[in-house]
């Protein structure tokens, strides 16, 4: 929910800035119409950056890995008892 509020606040701030630039003649009129495109591209880059940071900081869970290995061993034993051949050819 926090990210949605951040993004909405950013959208509102950019919109206000854009409308302000359209009302004044600080930046040429032709360039101000390109600002929404720049904003969308920037937002996409920000999203990719956040995904990359999230992947770099992905937590490892050694306890869960041990539990998963234990479950795999139990499943193999269960399947062997039922007569399933688990050997790879």
KAZI-V94849 format. One record per helix or strand of 3 or more residues. SS is the DSSP state (a for helix, b for strand). FROM is the first residue (numbers start at 1). TO is the last residue. If there is no record, write none. Layout:
ss->SS from->FROM to->TO
ss->SS from->FROM to->TO
This chain:
ss->a from->2 to->23
ss->a from->29 to->32
ss->a from->35 to->56
ss->a from->62 to->81
